């Protein structure tokens, strides 16, 4: 029974964390770190599809570029760094969920005091 409660807590926390990660990703990365001219709101859920084949590196991202222009990544960033950032979000979500499920449902020791 305890395992089922922990597993349920972990899965619910993981879903919440992944959704929060997607929202934070959408606020930080598209339009600021990279620009995919045919991107939508699911950028976090499509890892590796952030920029396409012929992308350019630019000092400032212009989020309003038309689809006739190539995708772009801000100077100092690479597709590999985007992958690292994505894995950090996923790993942090996993670890937070695991830690939360273990903390909430850990066995507690009874503290019995004896006043003799």
C-alpha positions, 0 to 999 in steps of 0.5 A: 500500500505504501508503495502505491501511495508513493508511486502515485505521489511521484507520478502526480508530482512529476506531471506537475513539474513537467508542466511547470518546466514546459511553461518556464521553458516557453518563457525563457527559451523560444524568442530569447535563446532560439527562434524556430519560425514554425514553432508552437507552444509545445517546444519543450515536449518536442526535444531536439526540434527547436531549430531546423537544418539550416539555422544561423547564429545571431547576436539578438533573436528576432521572434517575428522572423518570417518562415522564409528566413532560417531558424536562429540561435543566440550567439553562445548557444548551440543545439547541444546546450539546448539539449543540456538545458532540456535534460536539466529541466527533466532531471530536476523534475524527476529528482524533485518528484522522487524526493517529494514522494519519499519525504511525504511517505517516509516511515516515522519513528514514534518518540516515546518519552518516559518520565520515571 
